[in-house]
Structures are given as structure tokens and as C-alpha cells.
């Protein structure tokens, strides 16, 4: 059953989905029904947050603070479009052969979240949300050529986010400008 766990999904160059284009997703959890992961290379400042939080009409003070902080920190990343109220904490000092994330629910632990944001510890990253597929859905997306599956390489987590996808595409022997057409409209 652990076909995907602790591997990375690398989006193919023709992926047009706005959340997943040029994404590298580390698979964190795999069950009989779902596969979950965290996008490693999308700083939150590059993602349009309005589409993720616009369903609520009344914004709380915490949400306003959150939006302001998100646009300013280089340690905040977009983990995926599902469950955006959950943050996954990654301690870079603990990274060896695999990655381990600790989940924190923002509304229950807002003071903890603030402590991390205002800390000078650059060994911590926060990933908002996660990526979730039905088991069959991910299999179909891989089979149709939207994703490549690769073993996780510990050195990628220390790369600049903007270089991670290109490095993995090249390592997989893919020419990123040789694709015609679109893929990945999930």
C-alpha cells in the first residue's frame, strides 16, 4: 500500500493547474482511500489567497494578521489547496533521509503560530494547507502524464524554492520546453 509515501510528485512541464504548475509535492500520508502531500516549492507570497479564504464574509482579527504576515515571510509556503486552516511545521534541523511535518491547527494554536512567525529561527518553515487526492485519482493523474513520481532526495529541501522543480525535471531527463498541449486540469 505504501506506493507513494515519502516520494515526491514532480509536475510535468505542461501542467496548467494554477496550484500545481511547476510543483514538487512530498507525499506525507497514504491510506486505502487517499494520498496526502505538501507542496514544497511554493512560497505563500506567490499564491492568490483570496480564492482560499473568500467563503467567509466576516474576517476575524487573526485572519487579518495572518494575511499580512503571509505576504512578508520567506519561511511561509503553500502546502496545497485543502485544509488551509492547518499549518504543517517543518524543522529543517531535523531533516535527514526523509521529511517529518508536525500539523498545527491555526485557530486553536494562534499564539504558537505567531511565535514561529516572529522568531528569528530560520530552521523552521510553515506550510499552509495540504494536497489531497483520492487514491484512484492520483493513479490516473500519474498514468495520464500529469506527474512524475521520484524518490525523495534530502538535498532538495535546502534548495531555493524557485530552483527545486527545474532541478528535478532535469534529473528526470525531461526537457521542460519540449511539451505541446496542456495537462493537469484537476
C-alpha positions in Angstrom: 0.0 0.0 0.0 2.9 2.5 0.6 3.4 3.0 -3.1 3.7 6.8 -2.8 4.7 7.6 0.7 7.9 9.5 1.2 8.3 10.1 -2.5 7.9 13.3 -4.4 5.5 14.1 -7.2 7.0 16.4 -9.9 4.5 18.3 -12.1 5.1 17.8 -15.8 6.0 20.9 -17.7 2.6 21.1 -19.4 0.7 21.2 -16.1 -1.6 24.2 -16.2 -3.4 23.9 -12.9 -2.7 27.2 -11.1 -2.0 25.4 -7.7 0.2 22.6 -9.1 2.0 24.1 -12.1 5.8 23.5 -11.6 5.1 21.9 -8.1 7.1 19.4 -6.2 4.9 17.6 -3.7 6.2 15.5 -0.9 3.8 12.6 -0.1 3.2 12.5 3.7 0.3 10.1 4.2 -1.2 7.3 2.2 -4.3 5.3 3.1 -6.7 3.0 1.2 -8.8 6.0 0.2 -6.5 9.0 -0.1 -3.0 10.2 -0.7 -1.9 13.4 1.0 1.2 15.6 0.4 2.7 19.0 0.9 3.9 21.2 -1.9 7.5 22.1 -1.1 8.3 24.8 -3.5 5.5 27.4 -3.5 6.1 30.4 -1.2 2.8 31.7 0.0 3.6 35.2 -1.2 3.3 33.8 -4.8 -0.2 32.3 -4.3 -3.5 34.2 -4.5 -5.0 33.6 -1.1 -8.4 35.2 -1.9 -9.7 32.1 -3.6 -8.9 30.0 -0.5 -10.5 32.2 2.2 -13.2 34.2 0.4 -16.1 31.9 1.5 -16.3 33.7 4.9 -17.9 37.2 4.9 -16.7 38.3 8.3 -12.9 38.4 8.8 -11.6 37.9 12.3 -8.6 39.8 13.6 -6.5 36.7 13.4 -7.3 36.2 9.7 -6.2 39.8 9.0 -3.0 39.3 10.9 -2.4 36.0 9.1 -2.8 37.6 5.6 -0.4 40.4 6.4 2.2 38.0 7.8 1.9 35.6 4.9 2.9 38.2 2.4 6.0 39.1 4.3 7.7 35.9 5.4 10.1 33.9 3.4 9.5 30.9 5.7 5.8 30.5 4.8 4.8 28.1 2.0 1.6 27.0 0.3 1.3 23.2 1.0 -1.9 22.8 -1.1 -5.5 23.9 -1.6 -7.1 21.7 1.0 -7.5 22.4 4.7 -5.8 25.8 4.6 -6.5 26.3 8.3 -3.9 23.7 9.1 -0.2 24.5 9.1 2.5 21.9 8.8 5.7 22.8 10.6 9.0 21.5 9.2 12.1 21.7 11.3 15.0 21.9 8.8 17.5 21.0 11.6 15.8 17.6 11.9 15.8 16.7 8.2 17.8 13.6 7.4 16.7 11.0 4.8 13.0 11.9 4.9 10.8 14.8 5.9 8.5 14.9 9.0 5.9 17.5 9.5 4.0 18.5 12.6 0.5 19.7 12.0 -0.9 22.7 13.9 -4.5 24.0 13.6 -4.2 27.8 13.4 -7.3 28.8 15.2 -6.5 26.5 18.2 -2.9 27.5 18.4 -2.6 31.0 17.1 -0.1 32.1 19.7 2.1 29.2 18.8 1.8 30.3 15.1 2.7 33.9 16.0 5.8 32.7 18.0 7.1 30.8 15.0 6.5 33.7 12.6 8.2 36.3 14.7 11.1 34.0 15.7 14.5 34.6 14.2 14.9 30.8 13.8 15.4 30.2 10.0 15.4 26.4 10.5 11.6 26.4 10.6 9.2 26.5 7.7 5.4 26.6 7.8 3.3 25.0 5.0 -0.3 26.2 4.8 -2.8 23.6 3.6 -2.1 20.3 2.0 -2.7 18.5 -1.2 -5.1 15.5 -1.2 -6.1 13.1 -3.9 -8.4 10.1 -3.9 -6.1 7.1 -4.4 -7.5 6.3 -7.8 -7.4 10.0 -8.8 -3.7 10.3 -8.2 -3.0 7.0 -10.1 -5.0 8.3 -13.1 -3.1 11.7 -13.0 0.2 9.9 -13.0 -0.9 7.5 -15.7 -2.1 10.4 -17.9 1.3 12.1 -17.6 0.5 15.0 -15.3 3.0 13.9 -12.6 6.3 12.0 -12.4 7.0 10.0 -9.2 10.5 10.2 -7.8 12.3 9.1 -4.7 12.8 11.9 -2.3 16.3 13.4 -2.3 17.3 15.1 1.0 19.3 17.9 -0.7 16.2 19.3 -2.5 14.7 20.7 0.8 17.7 23.1 1.1 17.3 24.4 -2.4 15.7 27.7 -3.2 12.1 27.1 -3.9 12.4 28.6 -7.4 15.1 26.1 -8.4 13.6 22.9 -6.9 11.2 22.0 -9.8 13.8 22.7 -12.5 16.4 20.6 -10.8 14.1 17.6 -10.5 12.8 17.9 -14.1 16.3 17.9 -15.4 17.3 15.0 -13.1 14.4 13.0 -14.5 15.7 13.7 -18.1 12.8 15.9 -19.1 13.3 18.8 -21.5 10.9 21.4 -19.9 10.3 23.3 -23.2 9.6 20.3 -25.4 5.9 19.8 -24.5 2.9 20.8 -26.6 -0.6 20.9 -25.2 -1.9 21.2 -21.7 -2.2 18.7 -18.8 -3.2 18.7 -15.2 -6.6 20.3 -15.1 -7.8 18.7 -11.8 
